[in-house]
Amino acid sequence: MTHARQSLGKHGEDLACRELRRRGYAIVARRYRTRFGEIDVIARHQGTLVFVEVKTRRSGGFGGATAAVGFHKQRRLINMARSYLMGVGGTLPPCRFDVVGVTLAPGDRPVLDVVVNAFVVG
């Protein structure tokens, strides 16, 4: 991954965390590494453990940022969440998956789209 792309992703995650905090989320971890990949943000919100995928784009083309979390990415996120939960121990809290789409169009203010309970584990 290029430095510019990493920088874009980090900036998007920073904006997403700021918005999540504004909405009452408590950030537990960022960039949590598992053998399946990296969970962008792990947070608590109203008694629920939330695994958050952040997608940052420079434009809203191709369906926008949230459209980039398709079936295969969802499966990877589920496996990463299971890996995290295995290390928690004790009674597991309710969990869900949220997606935050961040669009950074040149000259415009960032647009954040928070999709709560973006997909269901089944």
C-alpha positions in Angstrom: 0.0 0.0 0.0 1.3 3.4 -0.9 2.1 6.1 1.7 -0.6 8.4 0.2 -3.2 5.7 0.4 -2.2 4.9 4.0 -2.4 8.6 4.8 -5.9 8.9 3.3 -7.1 5.9 5.3 -5.7 7.2 8.5 -7.3 10.6 8.0 -10.6 8.9 7.2 -10.3 6.8 10.4 -9.5 9.9 12.5 -12.7 11.7 11.1 -14.8 8.5 11.6 -13.6 8.2 15.3 -14.4 11.9 15.9 -18.0 11.3 14.5 -18.5 8.1 16.4 -17.4 9.8 19.7 -19.9 12.6 18.9 -22.6 10.0 18.6 -21.7 8.5 22.0 -19.4 5.6 21.0 -16.4 4.8 23.3 -13.4 3.8 21.2 -11.9 0.6 22.5 -9.2 0.0 19.9 -8.0 1.2 16.5 -6.2 -0.8 13.8 -6.6 -4.0 15.7 -4.5 -6.7 14.0 -5.6 -10.3 13.6 -4.3 -13.1 11.5 -7.2 -12.4 9.1 -6.4 -8.7 8.7 -7.0 -5.4 10.6 -10.2 -4.1 12.2 -10.3 -0.4 11.7 -12.2 0.5 14.9 -13.6 -1.4 17.9 -16.0 0.6 20.0 -18.7 0.3 22.6 -22.1 1.9 22.0 -25.1 1.5 24.3 -24.0 -1.8 25.8 -23.0 -3.3 22.4 -19.5 -4.1 21.1 -19.2 -2.6 17.6 -16.7 -3.6 14.9 -16.4 -0.6 12.6 -15.1 -0.7 9.0 -14.1 2.7 7.7 -14.0 3.2 3.9 -12.5 6.5 2.7 -12.8 7.8 -0.8 -12.0 10.9 -2.7 -15.3 10.9 -4.5 -18.7 9.3 -4.3 -18.3 7.4 -7.6 -18.7 3.7 -7.9 -21.5 3.6 -5.2 -19.5 5.5 -2.6 -17.4 4.2 0.2 -19.9 2.0 2.0 -20.6 0.1 -1.2 -17.1 -1.3 -1.0 -18.0 -3.6 1.9 -19.2 -6.5 -0.1 -19.8 -10.2 0.8 -16.1 -11.2 1.0 -15.1 -8.2 3.1 -18.0 -8.9 5.4 -16.8 -12.5 5.9 -13.3 -11.3 6.6 -14.7 -8.8 9.2 -16.7 -11.6 10.8 -13.5 -13.7 11.1 -11.5 -10.8 12.5 -14.3 -10.1 15.1 -14.3 -13.8 16.1 -10.5 -13.6 16.6 -10.9 -10.6 18.8 -13.7 -12.1 20.8 -11.7 -15.2 21.5 -9.3 -13.1 23.5 -11.9 -11.3 25.5 -13.1 -14.2 27.7 -16.0 -14.1 30.1 -19.5 -13.4 28.9 -19.6 -12.0 25.4 -21.5 -8.7 24.9 -23.9 -8.2 22.1 -22.0 -7.3 18.9 -22.7 -5.6 15.6 -20.9 -4.4 12.5 -21.1 -0.7 11.5 -19.6 0.9 8.4 -18.5 4.5 8.1 -18.1 5.9 4.7 -15.9 9.0 4.4 -15.9 11.0 1.2 -13.2 13.6 0.9 -14.1 15.5 -2.3 -11.5 18.2 -3.1 -12.6 21.6 -1.9 -15.6 20.3 0.0 -16.1 19.4 3.6 -15.8 15.7 4.4 -19.0 13.8 4.2 -19.5 10.9 6.7 -22.1 8.2 6.3 -22.5 6.0 9.4 -24.4 2.8 8.6 -25.4 1.2 11.9 -25.8 -2.6 11.9 -24.6 -2.6 8.3 -24.8 -6.4 7.9 -26.1 -9.3 9.9 -24.1 -12.4 10.8 -26.0 -15.4 9.6 
